[in-house]
Amino acid sequence: MPHVIVKLYPGRTEQQKQALAQALTEAVTRTLNSSEDSVSVGIEDVGPNEWTAKVYGPDIIDKAGTIYKKPGYEPQ
């Protein structure tokens, strides 16, 4: 039951979010050989002024052992 959560800055359209969710679903089903029915994708908008507190700290720094693709930036 893969569940993918994407957190990004606001500004993407619903069409872009739908396309991203579909692309992620296809990648997960292809890579993990799972059914589309078992995949869920959530997309959350997080503003720049909240990014460090809500994403970088708790999701990247605090869970460093789970990050398979590290970001190429550091919080400001």
All heavy atoms as a GROMACS GRO file, in nm:
protein
  586
    1MET      N    1   0.082  -0.118   0.000
    1MET     CA    2   0.000   0.000   0.000
    1MET      C    3   0.087   0.125   0.000
    1MET      O    4   0.098   0.193   0.101
    1MET     CB    5  -0.092   0.002   0.122
    1MET     CG    6  -0.193  -0.109   0.127
    1MET     SD    7  -0.301  -0.096  -0.014
    1MET     CE    8  -0.428  -0.206   0.033
    2PRO      N    9   0.152   0.157  -0.107
    2PRO     CA   10   0.233   0.278  -0.109
    2PRO      C   11   0.147   0.405  -0.098
    2PRO      O   12   0.044   0.417  -0.164
    2PRO     CB   13   0.302   0.274  -0.245
    2PRO     CG   14   0.292   0.133  -0.290
    2PRO     CD   15   0.168   0.080  -0.229
    3HIS      N   16   0.192   0.495  -0.012
    3HIS     CA   17   0.129   0.627  -0.001
    3HIS      C   18   0.240   0.730  -0.017
    3HIS      O   19   0.340   0.727   0.055
    3HIS     CB   20   0.062   0.644   0.135
    3HIS     CG   21   0.004   0.781   0.155
    3HIS    ND1   22  -0.096   0.831   0.074
    3HIS    CD2   23   0.034   0.878   0.243
    3HIS    CE1   24  -0.126   0.954   0.114
    3HIS    NE2   25  -0.048   0.985   0.217
    4VAL      N   26   0.224   0.819  -0.111
    4VAL     CA   27   0.324   0.921  -0.142
    4VAL      C   28   0.268   1.057  -0.101
    4VAL      O   29   0.154   1.089  -0.135
    4VAL     CB   30   0.356   0.922  -0.294
    4VAL    CG1   31   0.456   1.031  -0.326
    4VAL    CG2   32   0.404   0.786  -0.339
    5ILE      N   33   0.348   1.136  -0.032
    5ILE     CA   34   0.309   1.272   0.004
    5ILE      C   35   0.408   1.367  -0.060
    5ILE      O   36   0.529   1.354  -0.041
    5ILE     CB   37   0.309   1.294   0.156
    5ILE    CG1   38   0.210   1.198   0.224
    5ILE    CG2   39   0.275   1.439   0.190
    5ILE    CD1   40   0.219   1.198   0.376
    6VAL      N   41   0.357   1.463  -0.135
    6VAL     CA   42   0.439   1.566  -0.198
    6VAL      C   43   0.406   1.699  -0.130
    6VAL      O   44   0.290   1.737  -0.122
    6VAL     CB   45   0.411   1.576  -0.349
    6VAL    CG1   46   0.492   1.688  -0.411
    6VAL    CG2   47   0.438   1.443  -0.418
    7LYS      N   48   0.510   1.766  -0.084
    7LYS     CA   49   0.493   1.899  -0.025
    7LYS      C   50   0.565   1.996  -0.115
    7LYS      O   51   0.681   1.973  -0.152
    7LYS     CB   52   0.549   1.902   0.117
    7LYS     CG   53   0.473   1.807   0.210
    7LYS     CD   54   0.528   1.808   0.349
    7LYS     CE   55   0.453   1.708   0.435
    7LYS     NZ   56   0.499   1.709   0.574
    8LEU      N   57   0.496   2.103  -0.152
    8LEU     CA   58   0.556   2.200  -0.244
    8LEU      C   59   0.504   2.339  -0.216
    8LEU      O   60   0.404   2.356  -0.146
    8LEU     CB   61   0.531   2.159  -0.388
    8LEU     CG   62   0.392   2.108  -0.430
    8LEU    CD1   63   0.291   2.218  -0.442
    8LEU    CD2   64   0.402   2.034  -0.560
    9TYR      N   65   0.577   2.436  -0.268
    9TYR     CA   66   0.532   2.575  -0.255
    9TYR      C   67   0.399   2.592  -0.328
    9TYR      O   68   0.377   2.529  -0.432
    9TYR     CB   69   0.633   2.670  -0.318
    9TYR     CG   70   0.754   2.704  -0.235
    9TYR    CD1   71   0.780   2.645  -0.111
    9TYR    CD2   72   0.845   2.798  -0.281
    9TYR    CE1   73   0.892   2.679  -0.038
    9TYR    CE2   74   0.958   2.832  -0.208
    9TYR     CZ   75   0.980   2.772  -0.086
    9TYR     OH   76   1.092   2.806  -0.014
   10PRO      N   77   0.312   2.679  -0.279
   10PRO     CA   78   0.187   2.708  -0.348
   10PRO      C   79   0.213   2.769  -0.486
   10PRO      O   80   0.320   2.825  -0.511
   10PRO     CB   81   0.120   2.813  -0.258
   10PRO     CG   82   0.184   2.796  -0.124
   10PRO     CD   83   0.324   2.752  -0.152
   11GLY      N   84   0.116   2.755  -0.574
   11GLY     CA   85   0.126   2.818  -0.705
   11GLY      C   86   0.105   2.721  -0.819
   11GLY      O   87   0.086   2.763  -0.932
   12ARG      N   88   0.109   2.591  -0.792
   12ARG     CA   89   0.082   2.494  -0.898
   12ARG      C   90  -0.067   2.486  -0.921
   12ARG      O   91  -0.147   2.498  -0.827
   12ARG     CB   92   0.133   2.355  -0.861
   12ARG     CG   93   0.282   2.323  -0.865
   12ARG     CD   94   0.375   2.436  -0.880
   12ARG     NE   95   0.515   2.398  -0.888
   12ARG     CZ   96   0.600   2.407  -0.787
   12ARG    NH1   97   0.561   2.449  -0.670
   12ARG    NH2   98   0.727   2.375  -0.806
   13THR      N   99  -0.106   2.463  -1.044
   13THR     CA  100  -0.248   2.452  -1.076
   13THR      C  101  -0.299   2.313  -1.038
   13THR      O  102  -0.221   2.219  -1.018
   13THR     CB  103  -0.272   2.473  -1.227
   13THR    OG1  104  -0.211   2.365  -1.299
   13THR    CG2  105  -0.216   2.607  -1.274
   14GLU      N  106  -0.431   2.301  -1.032
   14GLU     CA  107  -0.491   2.170  -1.006
   14GLU      C  108  -0.455   2.073  -1.118
   14GLU      O  109  -0.432   1.954  -1.092
   14GLU     CB  110  -0.642   2.182  -0.991
   14GLU     CG  111  -0.685   2.240  -0.859
   14GLU     CD  112  -0.633   2.161  -0.739
   14GLU    OE1  113  -0.649   2.037  -0.735
   14GLU    OE2  114  -0.576   2.223  -0.647
   15GLN      N  115  -0.446   2.122  -1.240
   15GLN     CA  116  -0.408   2.037  -1.352
   15GLN      C  117  -0.265   1.983  -1.333
   15GLN      O  118  -0.239   1.866  -1.357
   15GLN     CB  119  -0.418   2.114  -1.483
   15GLN     CG  120  -0.389   2.030  -1.605
   15GLN     CD  121  -0.404   2.109  -1.734
   15GLN    OE1  122  -0.408   2.232  -1.735
   15GLN    NE2  123  -0.412   2.037  -1.845
   16GLN      N  124  -0.174   2.068  -1.289
   16GLN     CA  125  -0.038   2.024  -1.264
   16GLN      C  126  -0.034   1.922  -1.150
   16GLN      O  127   0.040   1.822  -1.158
   16GLN     CB  128   0.052   2.144  -1.228
   16GLN     CG  129   0.082   2.234  -1.344
   16GLN     CD  130   0.157   2.359  -1.301
   16GLN    OE1  131   0.118   2.424  -1.203
   16GLN    NE2  132   0.264   2.391  -1.371
   17LYS      N  133  -0.112   1.944  -1.046
   17LYS     CA  134  -0.115   1.851  -0.933
   17LYS      C  135  -0.173   1.716  -0.976
   17LYS      O  136  -0.122   1.610  -0.935
   17LYS     CB  137  -0.195   1.910  -0.817
   17LYS     CG  138  -0.125   2.028  -0.751
   17LYS     CD  139  -0.212   2.087  -0.643
   17LYS     CE  140  -0.150   2.210  -0.582
   17LYS     NZ  141  -0.236   2.267  -0.476
   18GLN      N  142  -0.278   1.718  -1.057
   18GLN     CA  143  -0.337   1.594  -1.108
   18GLN      C  144  -0.236   1.518  -1.194
   18GLN      O  145  -0.223   1.396  -1.183
   18GLN     CB  146  -0.464   1.622  -1.188
   18GLN     CG  147  -0.583   1.664  -1.104
   18GLN     CD  148  -0.635   1.552  -1.016
   18GLN    OE1  149  -0.620   1.434  -1.046
   18GLN    NE2  150  -0.696   1.590  -0.906
   19ALA      N  151  -0.165   1.592  -1.279
   19ALA     CA  152  -0.065   1.529  -1.366
   19ALA      C  153   0.048   1.468  -1.283
   19ALA      O  154   0.096   1.358  -1.313
   19ALA     CB  155  -0.010   1.630  -1.467
   20LEU      N  156   0.092   1.539  -1.180
   20LEU     CA  157   0.196   1.488  -1.092
   20LEU      C  158   0.149   1.362  -1.020
   20LEU      O  159   0.221   1.263  -1.013
   20LEU     CB  160   0.239   1.595  -0.991
   20LEU     CG  161   0.343   1.553  -0.888
   20LEU    CD1  162   0.471   1.504  -0.954
   20LEU    CD2  163   0.370   1.668  -0.792
   21ALA      N  164   0.027   1.366  -0.967
   21ALA     CA  165  -0.028   1.249  -0.897
   21ALA      C  166  -0.035   1.129  -0.991
   21ALA      O  167   0.000   1.016  -0.952
   21ALA     CB  168  -0.165   1.281  -0.840
   22GLN      N  169  -0.076   1.151  -1.115
   22GLN     CA  170  -0.084   1.041  -1.211
   22GLN      C  171   0.056   0.987  -1.245
   22GLN      O  172   0.077   0.867  -1.250
   22GLN     CB  173  -0.156   1.086  -1.339
   22GLN     CG  174  -0.178   0.974  -1.438
   22GLN     CD  175  -0.261   0.860  -1.382
   22GLN    OE1  176  -0.360   0.880  -1.315
   22GLN    NE2  177  -0.218   0.737  -1.408
   23ALA      N  178   0.151   1.077  -1.266
   23ALA     CA  179   0.288   1.035  -1.298
   23ALA      C  180   0.350   0.957  -1.182
   23ALA      O  181   0.418   0.855  -1.203
   23ALA     CB  182   0.374   1.156  -1.333
   24LEU      N  183   0.328   1.001  -1.060
   24LEU     CA  184   0.380   0.930  -0.944
   24LEU      C  185   0.315   0.793  -0.930
   24LEU      O  186   0.382   0.694  -0.900
   24LEU     CB  187   0.360   1.013  -0.817
   24LEU     CG  188   0.449   1.135  -0.804
   24LEU    CD1  189   0.403   1.223  -0.689
   24LEU    CD2  190   0.594   1.095  -0.786
   25THR      N  191   0.185   0.788  -0.952
   25THR     CA  192   0.113   0.660  -0.946
   25THR      C  193   0.170   0.562  -1.047
   25THR      O  194   0.196   0.446  -1.015
   25THR     CB  195  -0.037   0.681  -0.969
   25THR    OG1  196  -0.089   0.767  -0.867
   25THR    CG2  197  -0.113   0.549  -0.968
   26GLU      N  198   0.192   0.609  -1.168
   26GLU     CA  199   0.249   0.523  -1.273
   26GLU      C  200   0.390   0.477  -1.236
   26GLU      O  201   0.424   0.360  -1.255
   26GLU     CB  202   0.248   0.597  -1.407
   26GLU     CG  203   0.109   0.617  -1.462
   26GLU     CD  204   0.104   0.712  -1.581
   26GLU    OE1  205   0.210   0.757  -1.630
   26GLU    OE2  206  -0.008   0.743  -1.625
   27ALA      N  207   0.471   0.566  -1.182
   27ALA     CA  208   0.607   0.529  -1.144
   27ALA      C  209   0.606   0.427  -1.030
   27ALA      O  210   0.683   0.331  -1.033
   27ALA     CB  211   0.685   0.654  -1.102
   28VAL      N  212   0.519   0.445  -0.933
   28VAL     CA  213   0.512   0.352  -0.821
   28VAL      C  214   0.464   0.215  -0.867
   28VAL      O  215   0.523   0.113  -0.832
   28VAL     CB  216   0.420   0.408  -0.709
   28VAL    CG1  217   0.388   0.301  -0.606
   28VAL    CG2  218   0.484   0.529  -0.643
   29THR      N  219   0.359   0.212  -0.946
   29THR     CA  220   0.306   0.082  -0.990
   29THR      C  221   0.408   0.009  -1.078
   29THR      O  222   0.425  -0.112  -1.064
   29THR     CB  223   0.173   0.096  -1.066
   29THR    OG1  224   0.189   0.182  -1.179
   29THR    CG2  225   0.065   0.152  -0.976
   30ARG      N  226   0.476   0.082  -1.164
   30ARG     CA  227   0.576   0.021  -1.252
   30ARG      C  228   0.698  -0.028  -1.173
   30ARG      O  229   0.745  -0.140  -1.190
   30ARG     CB  230   0.618   0.122  -1.360
   30ARG     CG  231   0.716   0.071  -1.463
   30ARG     CD  232   0.744   0.173  -1.573
   30ARG     NE  233   0.788   0.302  -1.521
   30ARG     CZ  234   0.714   0.414  -1.522
   30ARG    NH1  235   0.592   0.414  -1.569
   30ARG    NH2  236   0.762   0.527  -1.474
   31THR      N  237   0.748   0.055  -1.084
   31THR     CA  238   0.869   0.023  -1.009
   31THR      C  239   0.848  -0.086  -0.904
   31THR      O  240   0.933  -0.173  -0.886
   31THR     CB  241   0.924   0.150  -0.941
   31THR    OG1  242   0.946   0.251  -1.040
   31THR    CG2  243   1.055   0.123  -0.868
   32LEU      N  244   0.735  -0.079  -0.836
   32LEU     CA  245   0.709  -0.174  -0.727
   32LEU      C  246   0.620  -0.290  -0.767
   32LEU      O  247   0.589  -0.375  -0.684
   32LEU     CB  248   0.646  -0.100  -0.608
   32LEU     CG  249   0.730   0.013  -0.546
   32LEU    CD1  250   0.655   0.076  -0.430
   32LEU    CD2  251   0.866  -0.038  -0.503
   33ASN      N  252   0.579  -0.290  -0.894
   33ASN     CA  253   0.491  -0.396  -0.944
   33ASN      C  254   0.366  -0.409  -0.856
   33ASN      O  255   0.329  -0.519  -0.815
   33ASN     CB  256   0.566  -0.529  -0.954
   33ASN     CG  257   0.491  -0.629  -1.038
   33ASN    OD1  258   0.417  -0.592  -1.129
   33ASN    ND2  259   0.508  -0.756  -1.008
   34SER      N  260   0.306  -0.296  -0.825
   34SER     CA  261   0.185  -0.295  -0.744
   34SER      C  262   0.068  -0.248  -0.829
   34SER      O  263   0.087  -0.192  -0.937
   34SER     CB  264   0.202  -0.206  -0.621
   34SER     OG  265   0.233  -0.074  -0.660
   35SER      N  266  -0.050  -0.269  -0.780
   35SER     CA  267  -0.168  -0.227  -0.856
   35SER      C  268  -0.196  -0.079  -0.831
   35SER      O  269  -0.163  -0.024  -0.725
   35SER     CB  270  -0.291  -0.309  -0.817
   35SER     OG  271  -0.339  -0.269  -0.690
   36GLU      N  272  -0.256  -0.015  -0.928
   36GLU     CA  273  -0.291   0.127  -0.915
   36GLU      C  274  -0.387   0.149  -0.798
   36GLU      O  275  -0.383   0.252  -0.732
   36GLU     CB  276  -0.352   0.177  -1.046
   36GLU     CG  277  -0.372   0.326  -1.048
   36GLU     CD  278  -0.414   0.380  -1.183
   36GLU    OE1  279  -0.358   0.336  -1.285
   36GLU    OE2  280  -0.504   0.466  -1.186
   37ASP      N  281  -0.472   0.051  -0.772
   37ASP     CA  282  -0.568   0.064  -0.662
   37ASP      C  283  -0.501   0.071  -0.525
   37ASP      O  284  -0.562   0.116  -0.429
   37ASP     CB  285  -0.667  -0.053  -0.664
   37ASP     CG  286  -0.765  -0.045  -0.780
   37ASP    OD1  287  -0.782   0.064  -0.837
   37ASP    OD2  288  -0.824  -0.149  -0.813
   38SER      N  289  -0.378   0.023  -0.515
   38SER     CA  290  -0.311   0.023  -0.385
   38SER      C  291  -0.233   0.152  -0.359
   38SER      O  292  -0.184   0.172  -0.248
   38SER     CB  293  -0.215  -0.096  -0.374
   38SER     OG  294  -0.105  -0.080  -0.461
   39VAL      N  295  -0.222   0.240  -0.458
   39VAL     CA  296  -0.142   0.361  -0.446
   39VAL      C  297  -0.230   0.481  -0.412
   39VAL      O  298  -0.337   0.499  -0.470
   39VAL     CB  299  -0.066   0.390  -0.577
   39VAL    CG1  300   0.015   0.518  -0.567
   39VAL    CG2  301   0.024   0.272  -0.614
   40SER      N  302  -0.182   0.563  -0.319
   40SER     CA  303  -0.248   0.691  -0.292
   40SER      C  304  -0.142   0.801  -0.294
   40SER      O  305  -0.026   0.777  -0.261
   40SER     CB  306  -0.322   0.690  -0.158
   40SER     OG  307  -0.236   0.654  -0.053
   41VAL      N  308  -0.183   0.920  -0.336
   41VAL     CA  309  -0.092   1.033  -0.347
   41VAL      C  310  -0.159   1.155  -0.285
   41VAL      O  311  -0.271   1.190  -0.321
   41VAL     CB  312  -0.057   1.064  -0.495
   41VAL    CG1  313   0.033   1.187  -0.504
   41VAL    CG2  314   0.008   0.944  -0.562
   42GLY      N  315  -0.088   1.218  -0.193
   42GLY     CA  316  -0.134   1.343  -0.133
   42GLY      C  317  -0.041   1.456  -0.174
   42GLY      O  318   0.080   1.435  -0.187
   43ILE      N  319  -0.098   1.574  -0.196
   43ILE     CA  320  -0.018   1.691  -0.232
   43ILE      C  321  -0.055   1.804  -0.136
   43ILE      O  322  -0.173   1.837  -0.124
   43ILE     CB  323  -0.039   1.732  -0.378
   43ILE    CG1  324   0.005   1.617  -0.471
   43ILE    CG2  325   0.036   1.861  -0.410
   43ILE    CD1  326  -0.016   1.643  -0.619
   44GLU      N  327   0.045   1.859  -0.070
   44GLU     CA  328   0.023   1.964   0.028
   44GLU      C  329   0.100   2.090  -0.011
   44GLU      O  330   0.219   2.083  -0.040
   44GLU     CB  331   0.070   1.919   0.166
   44GLU     CG  332   0.003   1.794   0.217
   44GLU     CD  333   0.063   1.745   0.349
   44GLU    OE1  334   0.132   1.824   0.418
   44GLU    OE2  335   0.041   1.628   0.381
   45ASP      N  336   0.032   2.203  -0.010
   45ASP     CA  337   0.098   2.332  -0.032
   45ASP      C  338   0.154   2.382   0.100
   45ASP      O  339   0.084   2.384   0.201
   45ASP     CB  340  -0.001   2.435  -0.085
   45ASP     CG  341  -0.045   2.408  -0.228
   45ASP    OD1  342   0.035   2.353  -0.305
   45ASP    OD2  343  -0.158   2.445  -0.264
   46VAL      N  344   0.281   2.420   0.099
   46VAL     CA  345   0.347   2.475   0.218
   46VAL      C  346   0.419   2.602   0.175
   46VAL      O  347   0.503   2.599   0.086
   46VAL     CB  348   0.447   2.375   0.279
   46VAL    CG1  349   0.514   2.436   0.401
   46VAL    CG2  350   0.379   2.243   0.314
   47GLY      N  351   0.384   2.713   0.237
   47GLY     CA  352   0.443   2.841   0.201
   47GLY      C  353   0.591   2.850   0.236
   47GLY      O  354   0.639   2.780   0.326
   48PRO      N  355   0.663   2.937   0.165
   48PRO     CA  356   0.807   2.953   0.189
   48PRO      C  357   0.842   2.988   0.334
   48PRO      O  358   0.942   2.940   0.386
   48PRO     CB  359   0.847   3.067   0.095
   48PRO     CG  360   0.741   3.075  -0.007
   48PRO     CD  361   0.616   3.024   0.057
   49ASN      N  362   0.758   3.069   0.398
   49ASN     CA  363   0.787   3.110   0.536
   49ASN      C  364   0.764   2.996   0.636
   49ASN      O  365   0.806   3.006   0.750
   49ASN     CB  366   0.706   3.233   0.575
   49ASN     CG  367   0.557   3.211   0.562
   49ASN    OD1  368   0.511   3.127   0.484
   49ASN    ND2  369   0.478   3.286   0.637
   50GLU      N  370   0.698   2.888   0.594
   50GLU     CA  371   0.672   2.774   0.681
   50GLU      C  372   0.758   2.652   0.645
   50GLU      O  373   0.756   2.552   0.716
   50GLU     CB  374   0.526   2.732   0.671
   50GLU     CG  375   0.426   2.840   0.708
   50GLU     CD  376   0.284   2.794   0.681
   50GLU    OE1  377   0.254   2.759   0.565
   50GLU    OE2  378   0.206   2.794   0.777
   51TRP      N  379   0.831   2.661   0.534
   51TRP     CA  380   0.900   2.544   0.479
   51TRP      C  381   0.998   2.480   0.577
   51TRP      O  382   0.998   2.359   0.596
   51TRP     CB  383   0.972   2.582   0.349
   51TRP     CG  384   1.022   2.462   0.276
   51TRP    CD1  385   1.149   2.410   0.278
   51TRP    CD2  386   0.945   2.375   0.194
   51TRP    NE1  387   1.155   2.296   0.200
   51TRP    CE2  388   1.030   2.273   0.147
   51TRP    CE3  389   0.811   2.373   0.154
   51TRP    CZ2  390   0.988   2.171   0.064
   51TRP    CZ3  391   0.768   2.272   0.070
   51TRP    CH2  392   0.857   2.172   0.026
   52THR      N  393   1.082   2.560   0.639
   52THR     CA  394   1.183   2.504   0.730
   52THR      C  395   1.117   2.435   0.849
   52THR      O  396   1.154   2.323   0.885
   52THR     CB  397   1.280   2.614   0.779
   52THR    OG1  398   1.346   2.668   0.664
   52THR    CG2  399   1.383   2.558   0.875
   53ALA      N  400   1.018   2.499   0.909
   53ALA     CA  401   0.954   2.444   1.028
   53ALA      C  402   0.865   2.324   0.997
   53ALA      O  403   0.858   2.229   1.075
   53ALA     CB  404   0.872   2.552   1.098
   54LYS      N  405   0.796   2.327   0.884
   54LYS     CA  406   0.699   2.221   0.854
   54LYS      C  407   0.752   2.109   0.764
   54LYS      O  408   0.693   2.002   0.762
   54LYS     CB  409   0.574   2.282   0.790
   54LYS     CG  410   0.490   2.362   0.886
   54LYS     CD  411   0.358   2.400   0.823
   54LYS     CE  412   0.267   2.466   0.924
   54LYS     NZ  413   0.138   2.501   0.866
   55VAL      N  414   0.859   2.137   0.690
   55VAL     CA  415   0.909   2.036   0.597
   55VAL      C  416   1.056   2.004   0.621
   55VAL      O  417   1.090   1.890   0.653
   55VAL     CB  418   0.888   2.080   0.449
   55VAL    CG1  419   0.943   1.975   0.353
   55VAL    CG2  420   0.740   2.106   0.422
   56TYR      N  421   1.143   2.101   0.605
   56TYR     CA  422   1.287   2.074   0.611
   56TYR      C  423   1.328   2.011   0.744
   56TYR      O  424   1.399   1.910   0.745
   56TYR     CB  425   1.368   2.201   0.584
   56TYR     CG  426   1.511   2.170   0.547
   56TYR    CD1  427   1.546   2.143   0.416
   56TYR    CD2  428   1.611   2.164   0.644
   56TYR    CE1  429   1.678   2.112   0.382
   56TYR    CE2  430   1.741   2.133   0.611
   56TYR     CZ  431   1.774   2.108   0.480
   56TYR     OH  432   1.904   2.076   0.446
   57GLY      N  433   1.284   2.068   0.854
   57GLY     CA  434   1.321   2.014   0.984
   57GLY      C  435   1.262   1.876   1.010
   57GLY      O  436   1.336   1.778   1.025
   58PRO      N  437   1.129   1.866   1.016
   58PRO     CA  438   1.069   1.738   1.054
   58PRO      C  439   1.076   1.628   0.949
   58PRO      O  440   1.086   1.510   0.983
   58PRO     CB  441   0.924   1.774   1.084
   58PRO     CG  442   0.898   1.900   1.009
   58PRO     CD  443   1.029   1.973   1.005
   59ASP      N  444   1.071   1.661   0.821
   59ASP     CA  445   1.066   1.559   0.716
   59ASP      C  446   1.201   1.526   0.654
   59ASP      O  447   1.218   1.416   0.600
   59ASP     CB  448   0.971   1.601   0.604
   59ASP     CG  449   0.826   1.605   0.647
   59ASP    OD1  450   0.793   1.548   0.753
   59ASP    OD2  451   0.744   1.664   0.575
   60ILE      N  452   1.294   1.618   0.659
   60ILE     CA  453   1.424   1.595   0.594
   60ILE      C  454   1.534   1.573   0.698
   60ILE      O  455   1.599   1.469   0.699
   60ILE     CB  456   1.458   1.711   0.498
   60ILE    CG1  457   1.352   1.717   0.385
   60ILE    CG2  458   1.598   1.694   0.440
   60ILE    CD1  459   1.361   1.838   0.296
   61ILE      N  460   1.553   1.669   0.787
   61ILE     CA  461   1.659   1.656   0.888
   61ILE      C  462   1.626   1.545   0.988
   61ILE      O  463   1.708   1.457   1.012
   61ILE     CB  464   1.680   1.791   0.962
   61ILE    CG1  465   1.728   1.899   0.866
   61ILE    CG2  466   1.778   1.772   1.079
   61ILE    CD1  467   1.860   1.870   0.800
   62ASP      N  468   1.506   1.549   1.045
   62ASP     CA  469   1.470   1.453   1.150
   62ASP      C  470   1.452   1.310   1.096
   62ASP      O  471   1.455   1.215   1.174
   62ASP     CB  472   1.343   1.496   1.222
   62ASP     CG  473   1.363   1.623   1.303
   62ASP    OD1  474   1.479   1.668   1.319
   62ASP    OD2  475   1.262   1.678   1.351
   63LYS      N  476   1.432   1.295   0.967
   63LYS     CA  477   1.412   1.163   0.907
   63LYS      C  478   1.519   1.136   0.801
   63LYS      O  479   1.492   1.074   0.697
   63LYS     CB  480   1.273   1.152   0.846
   63LYS     CG  481   1.161   1.165   0.948
   63LYS     CD  482   1.026   1.157   0.881
   63LYS     CE  483   0.915   1.177   0.981
   63LYS     NZ  484   0.783   1.176   0.916
   64ALA      N  485   1.640   1.182   0.827
   64ALA     CA  486   1.748   1.172   0.728
   64ALA      C  487   1.771   1.029   0.678
   64ALA      O  488   1.804   1.009   0.562
   64ALA     CB  489   1.877   1.228   0.786
   65GLY      N  490   1.749   0.932   0.763
   65GLY     CA  491   1.769   0.793   0.724
   65GLY      C  492   1.667   0.741   0.624
   65GLY      O  493   1.686   0.635   0.565
   66THR      N  494   1.559   0.815   0.605
   66THR     CA  495   1.455   0.773   0.510
   66THR      C  496   1.462   0.849   0.378
   66THR      O  497   1.383   0.821   0.288
   66THR     CB  498   1.314   0.792   0.569
   66THR    OG1  499   1.285   0.932   0.582
   66THR    CG2  500   1.302   0.725   0.706
   67ILE      N  501   1.552   0.945   0.368
   67ILE     CA  502   1.561   1.028   0.248
   67ILE      C  503   1.651   0.960   0.145
   67ILE      O  504   1.771   0.944   0.167
   67ILE     CB  505   1.616   1.169   0.282
   67ILE    CG1  506   1.529   1.237   0.389
   67ILE    CG2  507   1.625   1.256   0.157
   67ILE    CD1  508   1.386   1.261   0.348
   68TYR      N  509   1.594   0.923   0.032
   68TYR     CA  510   1.669   0.856  -0.074
   68TYR      C  511   1.719   0.952  -0.180
   68TYR      O  512   1.808   0.920  -0.256
   68TYR     CB  513   1.584   0.745  -0.138
   68TYR     CG  514   1.578   0.625  -0.049
   68TYR    CD1  515   1.492   0.618   0.059
   68TYR    CD2  516   1.664   0.517  -0.071
   68TYR    CE1  517   1.489   0.508   0.142
   68TYR    CE2  518   1.662   0.405   0.012
   68TYR     CZ  519   1.574   0.402   0.118
   68TYR     OH  520   1.572   0.294   0.201
   69LYS      N  521   1.663   1.070  -0.185
   69LYS     CA  522   1.711   1.176  -0.274
   69LYS      C  523   1.717   1.301  -0.188
   69LYS      O  524   1.616   1.359  -0.154
   69LYS     CB  525   1.616   1.193  -0.393
   69LYS     CG  526   1.667   1.273  -0.513
   69LYS     CD  527   1.720   1.404  -0.478
   69LYS     CE  528   1.751   1.498  -0.593
   69LYS     NZ  529   1.793   1.628  -0.538
   70LYS      N  530   1.839   1.340  -0.152
   70LYS     CA  531   1.858   1.456  -0.065
   70LYS      C  532   1.845   1.586  -0.145
   70LYS      O  533   1.882   1.590  -0.262
   70LYS     CB  534   1.993   1.448   0.003
   70LYS     CG  535   2.004   1.327   0.095
   70LYS     CD  536   2.136   1.324   0.165
   70LYS     CE  537   2.158   1.208   0.255
   70LYS     NZ  538   2.057   1.118   0.290
   71PRO      N  539   1.794   1.692  -0.082
   71PRO     CA  540   1.783   1.820  -0.151
   71PRO      C  541   1.920   1.883  -0.172
   71PRO      O  542   2.014   1.856  -0.097
   71PRO     CB  543   1.698   1.905  -0.058
   71PRO     CG  544   1.722   1.848   0.078
   71PRO     CD  545   1.746   1.700   0.056
   72GLY      N  546   1.929   1.968  -0.272
   72GLY     CA  547   2.054   2.037  -0.301
   72GLY      C  548   2.054   2.178  -0.244
   72GLY      O  549   2.123   2.265  -0.296
   73TYR      N  550   1.977   2.201  -0.140
   73TYR     CA  551   1.969   2.333  -0.077
   73TYR      C  552   1.972   2.317   0.074
   73TYR      O  553   1.953   2.209   0.126
   73TYR     CB  554   1.841   2.405  -0.119
   73TYR     CG  555   1.716   2.341  -0.061
   73TYR    CD1  556   1.665   2.382   0.062
   73TYR    CD2  557   1.651   2.238  -0.126
   73TYR    CE1  558   1.554   2.322   0.118
   73TYR    CE2  559   1.540   2.176  -0.072
   73TYR     CZ  560   1.491   2.220   0.051
   73TYR     OH  561   1.381   2.158   0.105
   74GLU      N  562   1.996   2.425   0.142
   74GLU     CA  563   1.989   2.430   0.288
   74GLU      C  564   1.890   2.539   0.324
   74GLU      O  565   1.877   2.638   0.249
   74GLU     CB  566   2.126   2.462   0.346
   74GLU     CG  567   2.231   2.363   0.301
   74GLU     CD  568   2.318   2.314   0.413
   74GLU    OE1  569   2.299   2.358   0.527
   74GLU    OE2  570   2.403   2.230   0.384
   75PRO      N  571   1.820   2.525   0.433
   75PRO     CA  572   1.721   2.627   0.469
   75PRO      C  573   1.788   2.760   0.500
   75PRO      O  574   1.904   2.764   0.540
   75PRO     CB  575   1.652   2.571   0.592
   75PRO     CG  576   1.751   2.480   0.653
   75PRO     CD  577   1.830   2.423   0.536
   76GLN      N  578   1.712   2.864   0.479
   76GLN     CA  579   1.766   2.999   0.505
   76GLN      C  580   1.725   3.048   0.640
   76GLN      O  581   1.632   3.016   0.696
   76GLN     CB  582   1.717   3.094   0.398
   76GLN     CG  583   1.765   3.051   0.262
   76GLN     CD  584   1.709   3.138   0.151
   76GLN    OE1  585   1.623   3.220   0.172
   76GLN    NE2  586   1.760   3.120   0.032
   0.00000   0.00000   0.00000
